[in-house]
Each structure stands twice: as structure tokens, then as C-alpha cells.
Amino acid sequence: MGEKQVKDRPAGDGLQAFTRHVLQDLRALEQIIADGMIESDVQRIGAEQELFLVHRNWRPALKAYEMLAALDDPQFTTELGLFNLECNLQPRVLGGPCLTEMQTELEGLVEKARRAAAALDLEVVLIGILPTLRKSDLGIESMTPEPRYHALSDALNELRGGDYEFHIKGTDELIVRHHTVMLEACNTSFQTHLQVGPQDFPNAYNIAQTAAAPIIAAACNSPLLFGRRLWHETRIALFQQSIDTRSSIDHLRERSPRVTFGRDWVKRSVLELYREDVARFRALLGAHLDEDPFAVLQAGGIPRLKALTMHNSTVYRWNRACYGITAGKPHLRIENRVMPSGPSLPDAMANAALWFGVMKGLCDRYDDITQVMQFADAKSNFNTAATLGLRAQFSWLEGEIIPAQTLICDRLIPMAETALKAHGIDAADVDRCLGIVDRRVRQGLTGAEWQLRSYAALPGRGTMSEKLNAITGATVARQKSGKPVAEWDLARIEEGGGWKHTFATVEQYMTTDLFTVHEDEPVELVANLMDWERIRHVPVEDNEHRLVGLVSYRMLLRILAEGHVTERQQRMAVREIMRQGKDLATIPPETTTIEAIRLMRERRVGCLPVVRDGTLVGIVTQRDFMDVARDLLEAKLAGDGGAG
């Protein structure tokens, strides 16, 4: 998330002062480039690994600070959510054993995190979106309590002027509103960096844009959110919508979201990206800025360009231009933000090797990639890859239409292999890493496909929560094995940990696919719904989906038990028989199972509508608790060796 030593969002004179600092830094960067100060005789690579922290029941654990204390390692830092951490790898020169060195360091850091987590009775998960996350996990109390995050949240909320709206459609559809920026914390990634000289930057950046689609298709690992099967790389849609400050009326004019693929190719200089971002996006964060970059340059030093860097950190390009200083020399690099975390460490390093190789290979072949690729095609490919993964088909160079698997296996992997070896990367490392990608893509088994196939193969009687727990538990177990995802067997239901992990709160198993009626509709419709769908309770909603009543089969029995109805009863509306007001018992989704059972027993009701802010979100019935009883009985009998 970048610089953390911030104050609240600047306003008035503070906004003007910060903007002047940004503009001054931008002019200083222009001079640094013009004077030939940017390092261009060496190329380095780097990476950042983000991860989730979960309890043994596979639910997110708000334990970032406890983990940092246990780790006591400056390479680890916080992220937006208290259930996230990030570790930063050391930059190293592209060449020789750099891939093995990077993988060894990555494995060491993740193993260190696993040991620290185990001491806290936690687990570490490398996955694009944690399947077991629920909307109730994403309140402001789950945000890391550091000034940067709260200032960023306040600024985005102010610009947004209302709740955040999400609409993502895949196999299933997700339509949801949320009041905080915390849905951004659902995403974790494996971000790779490639240092580029200033003269080479425009073409290299355009090539990164071109390569984004096949890289996503090969690496996708984020198909599930809130139990919905959405995009193969749902992070792309979710991240953009989670910090989109545009309202629906803004779509009548052309405005860019802060998470963006971009609007056009870079034509001459990296400065185009910085200038566009300063022109299009208002400052969100402020800080104490005491550096005069021109005074630093005049004194023979290298300015940090803190204001420009801070502003850049709040504009989330999927390929981001970065300025930094290494060993006293300023440099430029491209940060690739498209790859998700996981599914395994060998897969992550294989994805990184593929990206480095494709970048080098295309740069070696094309002095100007824009002559053989339309920007609109690169952008369309990006969205198609995020939606469909390896099932995508791309508009590639020279207008060729080609399936993702063919492009990756027959074109890009051989090109990446040649380029990496030509640039001095150890041949055995290249073969090992690219071989992992090749096997994964030829089998069509990305992390996203593994999750979707596991979900489909899990027993039909299992609840959604049981399936999501099983996928998460199986992911952790297989990551510890060190095998790439192409060698994973599908998740098994018992890997979720059983009923104790599945029925803690009603949100985990409540029915959300509901049949409802309006209070003005005839009672006859309710009777037919109960008959057709084999249900015993029908909620009553108003036009705003607020719960206003409930009709049960017992209420209908009072009318229909005699086998005939009067003319008045034929015309009876739902409002005349529904339970409402104080007679209607409801619960929020966070209610524990024990409390729900107690309430049903006290109120002598067979179901409880689940309501959030007056809106109906689900229902739990006595039948749901029969599932709990079934699992308890099976576990008891198995523990006793059968019948007593």
C-alpha cells in the first residue's frame, strides 16, 4: 500500500500545498531523466507476496500485529485488512541463479510465516480471494488501525458519497452494497517488478500491457467470492469496484476508475503516466513533506520524490510505473499487479518466470509493440482473460485470433525460454519454472479451475459453507506439500473440518435463494409456492426488499384444512394472514447457532428470517438444524465405534 507515514486527506490550503509538491516532484523527475541520471546499465527483478491469515476453522483471523510481533522481521508488513500480511523480497540482478535465489527466499519467508502462525494456532493461505470470507468479516473493525488506511478509507468514502456497489457476473451473479472500502482486502496478489531504463520504458510498459492477458489466463486463482462462482480472476473486477469513487450518474461522462488498465499506449516517456494520473485523480493522502527535490539535486543528492510516490500509490494501474532508489541510484521499474497469490509457491515462481521471459522476449523482438497490436485489443484481452481464464480467446499480434492455451504453450513459453536463457538465466531454472506453467496450462488446471472443479465435485448434501471450508483447508494442505497445482487432487469434504467449522453462525448455512411474495398478492400464490417448491415458510417483502411479514404452512392450514374455501378466502391477500410486527422473530446473519435455536424454542417458531438493516438476506428453518443433528449423530456414532 506504499507510504504509511501520512496524515488525513489534504483539504483547502493543505491540498494546494500537497499538489504543488507533487508537481514539483514531477518536474524534478523530468530533469532526472533528461540529465541521464536514471540507472540503465543493470536490470533487477523483485516481488511482493501477500497472504491471508486464518483460524483453524478456516475463517479470517485478525492477527496481523500478533504475527508481526512473532516474526520480528522488517521484510513483513501490514496490509489493509488485519487478516492480511505482505512480505517483500530483496531485489536481485536478472541473470544467473536469480530465479532459484528468489524462490529460495520466498519459500523461506512463507515458511517463517507458517511457523509464526502455528505458534498462534493460525494458518497461512496463499490464494487470490479467501473462499471463506463473508461480508460480515469486512467491517471497519477488520481494517488495520494505521493512519494511512483510515485516511484512505475516509477520502474514498468522501469522494464516493455513498455505499460501494458491486455487480460481478460469472456462472453466478453477485450484486451487493457495502459501506466501507474493505472489500479491497478480499484480494491478495503476487506482485513482480522489472527494472527498465528510461529509453526502453515506453515499449516495455506497452509490452507489459500486451502480456497482461495471457499472464492472467495462466495464473488465475480467484473464482469464488461469498460462495458465488464469478470470474476466474475475480480480483480484477472486485478491486476496481472496491475503490471506485464514481457514482452511477458519472457514467454519463467519461471518467477513469482509480483501478485501471489505462486508456492508451505510452508513446514517449514514463512521464506520460505520472502526468495523466496527476491530471485525472485528486490527491487522497497527505504527509509531512520536507524535501525540496531541486535543492537535493543541486547538492548532488538523489531526491525521494515522496509526494509523487505517495500520489502514485493511490492510483492502482494493473501495470504500475514506479520510481525508486537502489544503492544511491534512481531507477524506474514496472510493477506487475495482475497475478494472484498462490496457488503454490512453485506456481508463483513459475508465473514470475513466465512474465520476465515474455517481457524480455517481446522486447527483443519488437522495438514498438504498438505497430502490431491495437490498444483496444490489449484491453479487451485483459478483461476476457480475467473472466474466462484459460477458456479465453485473444486478439493477438497482427490481428491473429488465438485460444489462450495455444498462445501460452506454443508461442509464449518457447519465446520466454529462449529469451531468459539468452539473458544469462540458468537453463535448469528456466526449464523447471516454465515446465510448471506448461503442464498447468496444457492440463487446463489453474488454481481457479481447481477450486471450481473441487466445488462441483463435493457432495451435493454439503452446505455451501462446508464446501468453502473444504476448499480452503485443502488449499492449505496442498500448499504445504510443495507440489504445483497441476499435481493436486481435488478437495474432499472432510478437509473442511466438520460441523464445528460450518455451523457456528447462521450466515454459514442460511438459505439465500428465497421465494418471497408481496403483501398485496393473493394467499393462493403462497399455497402454490409451498406446493411447487416443497417449502413451509414464505417471507413477505415490500418493493425495497424489506421484510414486512412471514406466512407459514400452519397459517394456510387454518384456511384450507376443510378442503374448500369461501369466496372471501379466495380473494384474501397475504397481508391478512401474515405474521408481522412483534409477532415476527428475526435475526441478523452473525447470530450464533446456539442463540438461533434458543430463540426458535422460546418463540415456538419453525423458521427465522435473517435480516440486515431491515433487508431480508436469508432464512433458517428447523430443517437446517436437522443437518447439524445429522453430522453430530454421525460423528458420535463414529467415535463410539457404532451403536452402543
Number of C-alpha atoms within 10 A of each C-alpha: 14 12 14 14 12 18 15 18 22 19 14 7 9 14 17 13 15 23 20 13 21 23 17 18 23 21 15 19 25 14 14 17 21 11 9 11 15 21 18 16 7 11 18 17 24 21 21 20 24 26 26 28 27 24 18 16 20 27 22 26 21 21 21 22 16 13 22 18 10 16 18 10 12 9 14 20 17 21 22 24 30 22 26 27 24 20 22 18 19 15 17 16 14 20 17 16 17 20 22 18 13 20 18 12 15 23 15 12 19 19 14 15 22 20 16 21 22 14 11 14 11 22 24 27 30 27 28 29 27 29 26 26 20 17 17 11 21 20 15 15 12 19 23 21 15 14 15 23 22 19 19 22 21 18 19 21 19 12 15 15 12 15 15 22 16 18 12 20 16 16 10 12 13 16 9 12 13 17 14 20 26 23 24 18 22 27 24 28 24 25 22 26 24 22 26 24 18 22 15 15 21 24 22 27 26 24 24 25 22 27 20 26 26 29 25 27 31 29 32 33 32 32 30 27 23 17 19 17 22 23 30 30 29 26 28 25 19 23 20 20 22 23 25 22 22 17 15 8 7 11 10 8 7 7 11 18 19 22 20 17 22 20 11 13 21 18 14 13 17 23 18 14 18 22 12 12 21 19 9 13 16 14 23 22 28 24 19 11 13 8 15 15 22 19 12 14 14 9 9 9 13 19 20 18 21 20 26 21 19 21 23 23 18 20 21 20 22 22 22 22 22 18 20 17 14 9 5 9 12 19 22 23 25 21 23 23 20 25 28 29 29 30 29 23 23 22 26 28 24 26 25 28 25 28 25 20 26 29 24 21 23 22 20 10 11 14 13 16 21 17 10 12 19 19 18 13 15 26 18 14 26 26 20 22 26 29 25 21 30 28 14 20 21 21 18 20 17 10 12 9 12 15 15 26 23 14 16 25 20 12 12 22 23 17 20 24 23 17 23 26 18 14 14 13 20 17 15 11 19 23 16 14 22 24 16 20 28 21 16 22 21 16 11 19 21 26 31 30 19 23 27 20 14 21 23 12 14 21 13 10 9 14 19 21 22 26 29 30 28 28 28 25 23 23 26 20 14 19 20 15 11 13 16 23 27 21 11 16 11 21 26 18 22 15 18 24 16 17 18 12 17 25 22 16 18 25 25 22 23 22 18 13 9 12 14 19 21 19 21 13 15 18 23 15 13 26 19 11 17 16 12 9 9 9 14 18 24 23 24 26 18 15 8 9 14 16 24 20 24 26 23 21 15 12 14 17 12 10 16 14 10 8 7 10 11 10 8 8 14 13 12 16 19 22 19 11 18 22 19 15 9 7 11 16 18 21 19 20 22 15 14 17 19 12 13 21 17 12 17 17 11 9 11 9 15 15 23 25 25 25 17 15 8 14 16 23 21 22 25 24 20 13 11 17 15 11 17 15 13 12 14 15 12 12 15 13 13 11 10 10 9 10 8 5
